[in-house]
Amino acid sequence: MKKILMVLATLFALNGCVNNGGVATSAPVSFVEDSVLTAKVKTALLQQKGLEGLAIHVNSYKGVVQLSGFVDTDVNKELAGQIARSVDGVAEVVNNLIVKR
């Protein structure tokens, strides 16, 4: 009986995440998509020579990526924004990086 209840609970939970078209619409799915996008942007930034050692924080929400933290130059700030924009799935970049003077 316990197994049946667990299976039913799982089915109900999964059913709530899909609409008639089979498109995921729940917050957990959006969270996963945002997390994947954040990871892609972080990876791209870490692979860029000159940015790999900087503490650039990346947050994503529905395709909008926010960069925050501190960089050494205006060039690094612009470069980080360009790299974030180049990642597939990024709709917009909010570049809140601060240049240390």
N, CA, C and O of each residue as an XYZ file, in Angstrom:
404
protein
N       0.820     -1.189      0.000
C       0.000      0.000      0.000
C       0.865      1.254      0.000
O       0.565      2.241     -0.671
N       1.944      1.185      0.771
C       2.836      2.331      0.872
C       3.462      2.662     -0.487
O       3.614      3.832     -0.838
N       3.822      1.626     -1.244
C       4.424      1.821     -2.563
C       3.428      2.451     -3.524
O       3.786      3.321     -4.318
N       2.196      2.014     -3.451
C       1.157      2.555     -4.331
C       0.954      4.038     -4.046
O       0.832      4.833     -4.978
N       0.916      4.416     -2.790
C       0.751      5.824     -2.435
C       1.924      6.667     -2.932
O       1.734      7.792     -3.393
N       3.127      6.124     -2.838
C       4.303      6.852     -3.311
C       4.256      7.031     -4.820
O       4.589      8.100     -5.330
N       3.844      5.988     -5.539
C       3.737      6.070     -6.995
C       2.685      7.097     -7.380
O       2.910      7.915     -8.272
N       1.546      7.061     -6.719
C       0.485      8.018     -7.011
C       0.925      9.455     -6.705
O       0.642     10.369     -7.481
N       1.602      9.651     -5.599
C       2.087     10.980     -5.250
C       3.067     11.485     -6.293
O       3.034     12.660     -6.659
N       3.934     10.613     -6.773
C       4.896     10.980     -7.809
C       4.181     11.338     -9.105
O       4.522     12.330     -9.749
N       3.198     10.543     -9.490
C       2.443     10.822    -10.707
C       1.705     12.152    -10.613
O       1.695     12.920    -11.574
N       1.094     12.429     -9.484
C       0.398     13.703     -9.311
C       1.376     14.873     -9.377
O       1.072     15.909     -9.968
N       2.541     14.708     -8.773
C       3.545     15.764     -8.790
C       4.024     16.025    -10.210
O       4.159     17.175    -10.627
N       4.281     14.948    -10.951
C       4.729     15.108    -12.332
C       3.638     15.678    -13.210
O       3.916     16.484    -14.098
N       2.423     15.281    -12.982
C       1.301     15.787    -13.759
C       1.136     17.293    -13.577
O       0.744     17.985    -14.517
N       1.423     17.803    -12.405
C       1.304     19.235    -12.153
C       2.366     20.052    -12.856
O       2.235     21.273    -12.949
N       3.424     19.412    -13.360
C       4.520     20.114    -14.031
C       4.345     20.200    -15.536
O       5.146     20.846    -16.211
N       3.311     19.562    -16.080
C       3.141     19.527    -17.532
C       1.737     19.986    -17.878
O       0.765     19.583    -17.238
N       1.634     20.851    -18.915
C       0.306     21.261    -19.354
C      -0.127     20.375    -20.511
O       0.533     19.378    -20.803
N      -1.222     20.720    -21.172
C      -1.746     19.869    -22.236
C      -0.771     19.661    -23.381
O      -0.769     18.595    -23.998
N       0.055     20.649    -23.678
C       0.993     20.540    -24.783
C       2.259     19.806    -24.422
O       3.139     19.650    -25.269
N       2.378     19.355    -23.203
C       3.574     18.657    -22.792
C       4.734     19.589    -22.488
O       5.881     19.154    -22.380
N       4.431     20.871    -22.350
C       5.474     21.847    -22.060
C       5.542     22.065    -20.561
O       4.521     22.304    -19.917
N       6.724     21.984    -20.011
C       6.903     22.171    -18.577
C       6.605     23.604    -18.198
O       7.057     24.536    -18.863
N       5.841     23.783    -17.124
C       5.458     25.130    -16.733
C       5.688     25.413    -15.257
O       5.392     26.513    -14.791
N       6.202     24.458    -14.523
C       6.311     24.666    -13.086
C       7.568     25.425    -12.715
O       8.510     25.515    -13.501
N       7.572     25.965    -11.519
C       8.731     26.697    -11.011
C       9.971     25.808    -10.913
O      11.061     26.282    -11.234
N       9.866     24.540    -10.487
C      11.074     23.718    -10.434
C      11.744     23.558    -11.797
O      12.972     23.546    -11.877
N      10.964     23.435    -12.864
C      11.541     23.300    -14.193
C      12.244     24.591    -14.578
O      13.351     24.554    -15.117
N      11.621     25.734    -14.311
C      12.255     27.021    -14.600
C      13.541     27.159    -13.811
O      14.538     27.667    -14.325
N      13.524     26.710    -12.569
C      14.721     26.788    -11.736
C      15.855     25.981    -12.348
O      17.004     26.424    -12.359
N      15.531     24.790    -12.861
C      16.552     23.948    -13.480
C      17.105     24.628    -14.722
O      18.319     24.650    -14.926
N      16.228     25.185    -15.555
C      16.676     25.882    -16.760
C      17.568     27.065    -16.391
O      18.601     27.278    -17.026
N      17.185     27.830    -15.382
C      17.987     28.961    -14.927
C      19.340     28.489    -14.407
O      20.363     29.124    -14.665
N      19.346     27.393    -13.689
C      20.597     26.856    -13.149
C      21.539     26.417    -14.264
O      22.746     26.643    -14.188
N      20.990     25.794    -15.290
C      21.804     25.357    -16.428
C      22.386     26.573    -17.141
O      23.565     26.581    -17.493
N      21.574     27.590    -17.353
C      22.047     28.813    -18.013
C      23.142     29.476    -17.186
O      24.152     29.917    -17.735
N      22.954     29.551    -15.883
C      23.972     30.119    -14.997
C      25.278     29.346    -15.119
O      26.351     29.944    -15.200
N      25.191     28.033    -15.130
C      26.396     27.193    -15.239
C      27.101     27.409    -16.574
O      28.330     27.457    -16.628
N      26.324     27.539    -17.654
C      26.923     27.776    -18.968
C      27.684     29.098    -18.994
O      28.795     29.169    -19.518
N      27.086     30.140    -18.430
C      27.727     31.458    -18.425
C      28.980     31.422    -17.551
O      30.024     31.942    -17.946
N      28.885     30.816    -16.375
C      30.057     30.717    -15.491
C      31.196     29.974    -16.185
O      32.352     30.386    -16.099
N      30.872     28.894    -16.863
C      31.887     28.121    -17.572
C      32.543     28.958    -18.662
O      33.765     28.945    -18.805
N      31.740     29.682    -19.427
C      32.283     30.525    -20.496
C      33.205     31.602    -19.920
O      34.248     31.899    -20.503
N      32.831     32.185    -18.786
C      33.660     33.213    -18.159
C      34.970     32.622    -17.639
O      36.030     33.233    -17.774
N      34.890     31.440    -17.049
C      36.094     30.793    -16.510
C      37.068     30.375    -17.605
O      38.273     30.293    -17.367
N      36.556     30.113    -18.795
C      37.407     29.698    -19.909
C      38.102     30.884    -20.579
O      39.039     30.689    -21.353
N      37.659     32.097    -20.294
C      38.237     33.286    -20.922
C      39.502     33.711    -20.195
O      39.480     33.999    -18.998
N      40.593     33.747    -20.924
C      41.868     34.176    -20.346
C      41.726     35.616    -19.854
O      41.242     36.489    -20.575
N      42.151     35.843    -18.628
C      42.049     37.160    -18.019
C      40.857     37.303    -17.082
O      40.873     38.142    -16.181
N      39.836     36.499    -17.285
C      38.647     36.562    -16.410
C      38.577     35.380    -15.454
O      37.804     35.402    -14.497
N      39.374     34.353    -15.704
C      39.241     33.108    -14.962
C      39.479     33.252    -13.463
O      38.939     32.473    -12.678
N      40.269     34.226    -13.058
C      40.561     34.374    -11.635
C      39.685     35.391    -10.930
O      39.813     35.583     -9.721
N      38.802     36.041    -11.660
C      37.968     37.081    -11.066
C      36.714     36.490    -10.433
O      36.184     35.475    -10.886
N      36.259     37.145     -9.389
C      35.054     36.690     -8.685
C      33.833     37.362     -9.304
O      33.328     38.361     -8.792
N      33.374     36.797    -10.409
C      32.177     37.310    -11.075
C      31.025     36.392    -10.708
O      31.069     35.187    -10.956
N      30.005     36.972    -10.121
C      28.827     36.208     -9.717
C      27.803     36.262    -10.846
O      27.595     37.305    -11.466
N      27.171     35.125    -11.099
C      26.205     35.011    -12.187
C      24.890     34.498    -11.617
O      24.855     33.499    -10.898
N      23.813     35.197    -11.948
C      22.469     34.755    -11.597
C      21.618     34.812    -12.854
O      21.810     35.688    -13.696
N      20.681     33.884    -12.985
C      19.811     33.838    -14.159
C      18.361     33.692    -13.737
O      18.037     33.029    -12.752
N      17.493     34.337    -14.518
C      16.055     34.181    -14.307
C      15.357     34.372    -15.646
O      15.346     35.472    -16.198
N      14.780     33.302    -16.160
C      14.029     33.316    -17.410
C      14.824     33.939    -18.561
O      14.299     34.760    -19.313
N      16.072     33.549    -18.689
C      16.896     34.002    -19.797
C      17.638     35.305    -19.565
O      18.480     35.699    -20.371
N      17.326     35.974    -18.463
C      18.026     37.216    -18.128
C      19.166     36.866    -17.174
O      18.949     36.277    -16.115
N      20.382     37.238    -17.566
C      21.573     36.928    -16.781
C      22.075     38.207    -16.132
O      22.234     39.231    -16.796
N      22.322     38.140    -14.834
C      22.865     39.277    -14.100
C      24.287     38.941    -13.674
O      24.544     37.912    -13.050
N      25.207     39.842    -14.029
C      26.598     39.714    -13.598
C      26.835     40.699    -12.476
O      26.426     41.856    -12.566
N      27.491     40.252    -11.419
C      27.832     41.151    -10.319
C      29.196     40.761     -9.774
O      29.694     39.662    -10.021
N      29.783     41.676     -9.036
C      31.097     41.451     -8.474
C      32.031     42.573     -8.890
O      31.590     43.643     -9.308
N      33.323     42.317     -8.771
C      34.323     43.338     -9.045
C      35.303     42.845    -10.105
O      35.708     41.682    -10.099
N      35.674     43.731    -11.001
C      36.695     43.453    -12.019
C      37.734     44.561    -11.965
O      37.500     45.615    -11.374
N      38.884     44.316    -12.586
C      39.995     45.261    -12.518
C      39.903     46.401    -13.519
O      40.411     47.493    -13.262
N      39.253     46.159    -14.674
C      39.252     47.173    -15.727
C      37.889     47.258    -16.404
O      37.062     46.352    -16.301
N      37.680     48.379    -17.103
C      36.468     48.527    -17.923
C      36.444     47.494    -19.039
O      35.379     47.015    -19.431
N      37.625     47.153    -19.549
C      37.724     46.148    -20.612
C      37.210     44.801    -20.106
O      36.465     44.123    -20.815
N      37.594     44.405    -18.898
C      37.118     43.136    -18.336
C      35.612     43.155    -18.112
O      34.941     42.141    -18.308
N      35.081     44.297    -17.705
C      33.629     44.417    -17.505
C      32.904     44.206    -18.828
O      31.937     43.447    -18.899
N      33.368     44.873    -19.861
C      32.741     44.757    -21.177
C      32.900     43.341    -21.731
O      31.959     42.780    -22.293
N      34.083     42.771    -21.570
C      34.344     41.421    -22.058
C      33.422     40.405    -21.384
O      32.875     39.526    -22.050
N      33.252     40.523    -20.086
C      32.363     39.605    -19.362
C      30.932     39.715    -19.878
O      30.247     38.704    -20.036
N      30.484     40.932    -20.140
C      29.136     41.125    -20.688
C      28.986     40.505    -22.065
O      27.970     39.876    -22.362
N      30.008     40.682    -22.915
C      29.968     40.108    -24.265
C      29.943     38.585    -24.215
O      29.203     37.939    -24.957
N      30.757     38.026    -23.337
C      30.788     36.558    -23.219
C      29.437     36.037    -22.753
O      28.930     35.057    -23.299
N      28.847     36.683    -21.746
C      27.536     36.248    -21.249
C      26.486     36.329    -22.361
O      25.666     35.421    -22.496
N      26.500     37.406    -23.162
C      25.538     37.559    -24.246
C      25.702     36.471    -25.314
O      24.736     36.115    -25.987
N      26.902     35.953    -25.467
C      27.176     34.974    -26.518
C      26.705     33.563    -26.160
O      26.673     32.686    -27.023
N      26.346     33.343    -24.917
C      25.917     32.005    -24.489
C      24.497     31.734    -24.979
O      23.597     32.558    -24.816
N      24.321     30.572    -25.577
C      23.017     30.171    -26.094
C      21.984     30.132    -24.968
O      22.220     29.527    -23.922
N      20.848     30.775    -25.186
C      19.780     30.805    -24.198
C      19.698     32.112    -23.434
O      18.713     32.358    -22.737
N      20.714     32.956    -23.552
C      20.711     34.243    -22.860
C      19.912     35.241    -23.691
O      20.244     35.506    -24.847
N      18.865     35.788    -23.101
C      18.031     36.767    -23.785
C      18.502     38.189    -23.503
O      18.385     39.071    -24.354
N      19.031     38.402    -22.307
C      19.448     39.747    -21.894
C      20.527     39.610    -20.825
O      20.537     38.647    -20.058
N      21.435     40.584    -20.784
C      22.466     40.604    -19.750
C      22.361     41.919    -18.992
O      22.333     42.993    -19.594
N      22.304     41.830    -17.685
C      22.345     42.991    -16.800
C      23.740     42.976    -16.176
O      24.038     42.171    -15.294
N      24.583     43.885    -16.657
C      25.982     43.896    -16.224
C      26.154     44.861    -15.064
O      26.312     46.066    -15.264
N      26.123     44.329    -13.859
C      26.292     45.131    -12.639
C      27.695     45.002    -12.076
O      27.912     45.251    -10.890
N      28.647     44.615    -12.909
C      30.040     44.510    -12.438
C      30.558     45.897    -12.097
O      30.230     46.881    -12.761
N      31.361     45.958    -11.069
C      31.944     47.221    -10.616
C      33.451     47.159    -10.874
O      34.117     46.186    -10.520
N      33.971     48.216    -11.495
C      35.395     48.280    -11.780
C      36.092     48.862    -10.559
O      35.749     49.947    -10.088
N      37.085     48.117    -10.049
C      37.858     48.592     -8.907
C      38.769     49.719     -9.381
O      39.477     49.560    -10.375
N      38.763     50.818     -8.708
C      39.594     51.966     -9.100
C      40.715     52.140     -8.106
O      41.532     53.050     -8.250
